[in-house]
Amino acid sequence: MKKKYYVYQHLYKDKVVYIGKGSVDCSRNISKGGYDRRAYSFGSKNRNERYLNFIKEVGKENIQVRIVARFDDEQDALWLED
């Protein structure tokens, strides 16, 4: 199975604080949460240090995650992320 792509938002007090694009190889990650698992992982090396420091300040339990869309094509995900 090929990679799937998604765009997600992280919200704090109902305000968007981060928008990102993720990808997952569904055939390898389906048992670990499939599509959505990485949007909920706040320790990603791809996120900038300023945002990671913000997460440490407010606590990851106070961040809400919303999957905005899922795509088969990376370019569509990049377009929406922008």
N, C-alpha and C positions, 0 to 999 in steps of 0.2 A: 504494500500500500504506500502511496506517495505522501509527501508532507501536506499538512493542512495548515492554514494560516488564520489568525484571528486578530482583531483589534479590541483592546480593552481600555477601560478607564479605572483609575483609582480615585475615590472620592473621600474627602474628609469634611465632615459637617455639611454634607450635601453639595460641596463644591469640588469640581474636578481639579486634582492636584497633579495628575500624571496621565498621559495617554501613551499607549505603547502597542507595538505589533509583536506578536509572538508566532512561533511555529512549533509544530509537533509532528513527529513521525507516529501517526496513529497506530500503526502495526506494532510498535515497540512500547508505547506508553498507554495503551488502552486500559491496562489493569492498574495503572498508577493515576488514573484520573483523565486520561485521554486528552481531548481538546483543551480543557480549561485549566489544567493543573498548574501550568507555569505562570498564569496571570496572578495566581495566589501566592507565588513564591517571591518574597520581598528581598531576598538576598542575591539577586541576579547580578553578575558581573557587568551586564550590559547597561544597568541603570547608573545614572550619574551620582557622584558622591554626595552632592547637595541634597538630592531626593532621599538617598539612603539615610543621611543624617536627620532629615525631617521625620522619616519613619521611626527612627530611634527616639526622637523627642516626643512624638504623639502616641507611639505604641502601635504596632501593626494590627492589634485587635480593634483599633479605632478607624481603620481604613476599610472602606467598603469597595468591593470589586464588582464591576459590571462589564460583562462581555457584550460588546457593541455589535459585532458581526463576525461571521466565519466565512472563509473563502478557500477555494481550491487553488487560486492564482495569487502569488505573492504580490504582483503589481497592483492588484485590486486592494489588498491589505495596506500596502504602502500609500496608495492614493488616499484612502480613508484616514490613515494615521496622520498624514499631513494636514 
